[in-house]
Amino acid sequence: MKLLASDRKLQELTINDGPVIKRAKDDTFHVDEATGKSLKRSGEWAVVGVNLRGAQGYVCQGCGFVAVFKDRCGKCGGTDLVLE
């Protein structure tokens, strides 16, 4: 399962003293299904390839892009995001 972290600064993670999982070149973390489901429930992770229709997003005031995470716009990099 491929996951995106809400914190772009996170480069690696370890779960329950397991092996170190490093961020892949595509900015995702590759984890097994059980670990992925557990991390997803925390609310700080998103599964790559999942349709987020109906989810609230953060609208970038600079370019209008709707971002899932509120820290930075995925299109222009702006930080002025407002909850939709």
Phi, psi and omega in degrees: 000136178259131180236150171251133177273148177287340179258113182289345180278344181292121183253335179204160179214156176229134181242123178050049179060023178278192180291157177286131178251117182264153177294131180282169181298336178271015178069017178251165173249129181261115182229165177287166186302314182296316179295318180299316179296320179296314180294321180300322180296336181291339180088356181260002185228150176233142178276131180290134177090006180267136178284123182258028180302132179090350179280151176286146179228172180250119183273126177287125181286343180278315185235351178087359179295141178262118183257148177279321180261145187269000184281325184199145178291132180285347182262306185251350180085002180296158181245003179270081182249136181239135179299130183290000000 
